């Protein structure tokens, strides 16, 4: 998640580990997105548009999972998949009310 509902400790740890793995593997960062990144996208890779798709991508990234701790990621995936399921058909007001206490 890239919003205020993200756990800041997990988010920072993930970004730092992904950067570390990128340096170790000498990965090029790719082209930056120069449009709005939502309705207009030019970059080939970008943030997945839904929580479910982001979780699917995380689940496939074995190196990042190992770097973060498989038990932490497993627990995170279970919690976030349940959250995505509960909010899937929710009205925007329900979704806002769910996340508001976390902000």
Helices and strands as residue ranges (DSSP letters): H 8-24, H 51-60, H 62-68, H 70-87, H 92-100
